[in-house]
Amino acid sequence: RKEKVLKKQEENRRREWILWIRKKKEERKNNQFQEAKKMALSEHRWHMRADAVVLLRKPTQALCFILEVVHTETDSYLKGKHDEWLRQGVSKTMSELFGFHIPHVAFCVEGRSASFASTLLEVLS
């Protein structure tokens, strides 16, 4: 009879141990998911950050552009930034920021040429 009790206690300890391990694995999985989510959000915010957002305005005209000054950034990184601005609705975002309708926003890269963007000189001329 004592052996049965000891065996039952050992089984209970094993069950508790297995449940504890499963719980810890689930917590670790949840933490990894939360960390990945935070990373994705922070990367998204970083991806949307421009070196400069410029608005040049005259009484009847305005010129708005996003300026990226390139030093070590890769073309794929810049292209991703450009595409993300377009995907997020850059005209609407800039219109909300400046408080009036901006129909077109140029994407300007200075420091080297990029096939998908204008240079600062091209935008200003």
Contacts in CASP RR format, 6 or more apart in sequence:
PFRMAT RR
TARGET T0000
AUTHOR 0000-0000-0000
METHOD contacts of the structure
MODEL  1
RKEKVLKKQEENRRREWILWIRKKKEERKNNQFQEAKKMALSEHRWHMRA
DAVVLLRKPTQALCFILEVVHTETDSYLKGKHDEWLRQGVSKTMSELFGF
HIPHVAFCVEGRSASFASTLLEVLS
44 84 0 8 1.000
47 80 0 8 1.000
47 81 0 8 1.000
47 84 0 8 1.000
48 81 0 8 1.000
48 84 0 8 1.000
48 85 0 8 1.000
48 88 0 8 1.000
50 66 0 8 1.000
50 67 0 8 1.000
50 68 0 8 1.000
50 81 0 8 1.000
50 85 0 8 1.000
51 67 0 8 1.000
51 68 0 8 1.000
51 69 0 8 1.000
52 66 0 8 1.000
52 67 0 8 1.000
52 69 0 8 1.000
53 64 0 8 1.000
53 65 0 8 1.000
53 66 0 8 1.000
53 67 0 8 1.000
53 94 0 8 1.000
53 97 0 8 1.000
54 63 0 8 1.000
54 64 0 8 1.000
54 65 0 8 1.000
54 66 0 8 1.000
54 67 0 8 1.000
55 62 0 8 1.000
55 63 0 8 1.000
55 64 0 8 1.000
55 94 0 8 1.000
55 98 0 8 1.000
55 102 0 8 1.000
56 62 0 8 1.000
56 63 0 8 1.000
56 64 0 8 1.000
57 63 0 8 1.000
62 100 0 8 1.000
62 102 0 8 1.000
63 106 0 8 1.000
63 123 0 8 1.000
63 124 0 8 1.000
64 94 0 8 1.000
64 98 0 8 1.000
64 102 0 8 1.000
64 104 0 8 1.000
64 105 0 8 1.000
64 106 0 8 1.000
65 105 0 8 1.000
65 106 0 8 1.000
65 107 0 8 1.000
65 108 0 8 1.000
65 118 0 8 1.000
65 123 0 8 1.000
66 85 0 8 1.000
66 90 0 8 1.000
66 105 0 8 1.000
66 106 0 8 1.000
66 107 0 8 1.000
66 108 0 8 1.000
67 108 0 8 1.000
67 110 0 8 1.000
67 120 0 8 1.000
68 78 0 8 1.000
68 81 0 8 1.000
68 107 0 8 1.000
68 108 0 8 1.000
68 109 0 8 1.000
68 110 0 8 1.000
68 117 0 8 1.000
69 110 0 8 1.000
69 111 0 8 1.000
70 78 0 8 1.000
70 109 0 8 1.000
70 110 0 8 1.000
70 111 0 8 1.000
70 112 0 8 1.000
70 114 0 8 1.000
71 111 0 8 1.000
75 114 0 8 1.000
78 109 0 8 1.000
78 114 0 8 1.000
78 116 0 8 1.000
78 117 0 8 1.000
79 114 0 8 1.000
79 116 0 8 1.000
82 107 0 8 1.000
82 116 0 8 1.000
82 117 0 8 1.000
85 105 0 8 1.000
85 107 0 8 1.000
90 105 0 8 1.000
91 102 0 8 1.000
91 103 0 8 1.000
91 104 0 8 1.000
91 105 0 8 1.000
94 102 0 8 1.000
94 105 0 8 1.000
95 101 0 8 1.000
95 102 0 8 1.000
106 118 0 8 1.000
106 123 0 8 1.000
107 116 0 8 1.000
107 117 0 8 1.000
107 118 0 8 1.000
108 117 0 8 1.000
108 118 0 8 1.000
108 119 0 8 1.000
108 120 0 8 1.000
108 122 0 8 1.000
108 123 0 8 1.000
109 117 0 8 1.000
109 118 0 8 1.000
109 119 0 8 1.000
110 119 0 8 1.000
110 120 0 8 1.000
113 119 0 8 1.000
END
